[in-house]
Amino acid sequence: MNSHLVFVYGTLRKGEKYSYYLNEAECLGENCTIEGQLYDTGWGYPALVCESSKIPVRGELYRVTSEQLKELDKLEGYEENGTNNLYERITVKVTTENGEQGAIVYVMTSIKYHFNRIDGNDWILR
């Protein structure tokens, strides 16, 4: 069975609205970071942009099955080779307590003018 590492930073984190999507996934770290900038969309979920920031984005790292990844794709509005994706799926370097690992993350395809920067880069502490 294929597995994938996924970094989550918003509503998929423990205690958040869609955390149940990862109930059966293996949590590899709850205090992980990546480079980037979080924005509050105003729609109840964040947007991640791969841009430099002095403060790393906080999140969690999970090992998921291919089937679980398909479910995450649906939630995130991602379709492989899709032209109208809300989010794109990319691989980034995740810093964990045990070093660095490559993992999938969902990034917003375009930032809207009304999105507000989350200064602390932590969706839960916003």
N, C-alpha and C positions, 0 to 999 in steps of 0.2 A: 504494500500500500504506500503510495507516494505521500510525503508530508511536505509542508511549506511553513516557513517562518513568516509571521505577520506581526507588524508593529501597529498598535492601535493607540489613539491619542484623544478620542472624544467619547461619543455615546456607546462605544463598544467596551469601554473600560469598566472594571468591577464597580458595581453599584449604580451604573448609568443605565439609561433607557433601553439600550439594545445589548447589554452585557450577556443576556441569556443565549445569544448566538454562539458564545464561546464557552458555555457551560461544560461541554464535552471535550473542549480543546485543552491541551497541556499548557499551563502558564509557566513560562521559563523565566519570567522576571517582571516584577511590578514597579520597579524603579529604574526604568530605562530611558534613554534620551536619543534624539536625532537632531541634526541640524535642520533649521527651517523656521517658519513663522506661522503661528496660528492666528486665525481671524474668526470672530463671532459672526456668523451669517445673519443672525437675527431670526433664523428659521428653526432654532432648537438644536442645531448641530454646528460643529466647527468646520473650517476649511483650512487645510495645510497648503502652504506654498513653499517650494524649495528655494529659499533665499537666505542669505546670511543673517544671523541674529546673535546678539551678545549672550542671550539666554537660550539654552537648548530646549527643544520641545520635549515635555515629559509624557511618558506613556508606558505601555505594557507590551511584552513580547510573548507571543503564543506560537505553538506548533499546531497546525491544523491539517486535516486530511484534504484531499482534492475535493471531496464532496462538500466539506465545510467551506472551503475557499469559494466554491460556486455559489453557496448561499450568501457569503459576504459580498461577492460580486453583484448579486441581485440587489442586496440592501444598498450598496454604494452606487448603484446606477452605472455599473461598469460592464461593458461587453467588449470582448476581444475584437480589435479592429473596428470598433464602433465609432461612428462619426458624431454622435450626439451624447457622448458620455458626460455625466456630471462630474465623475472623478476618473482619473487615470490611475493605473496600477504600475508602480515603479519599484525598483530595488534600491534600498539605501543602506548605509552603514549605521547600525544600532550599537550604542554603547551600553553595555550591561555591567553588572558587578563583577562578571568574570571575563571581561574583555569586549572585543567588538565582533559583531556578526552581521552578515547581510540578511536583510528581510524585506518582504513586500510591504509597501505602505500605499495608501490611497491619497492622492493629491488632487486638489481642485483644479479643473481645467482653466477656469478664468475667475479672477477676483472681481466682484462687483463694487462699485463706488461706495455703497452704503455699508460694506463690511467693516467692522471695527477690529483693529489689532488687539490681540490679547497680550498685554505687556509681559505678564509672567510666563507665557507660553505653556500654561497648564489649564486645560479645559475645566477640570474639577475645581481648581482654586480661583477661577476667574471672578 
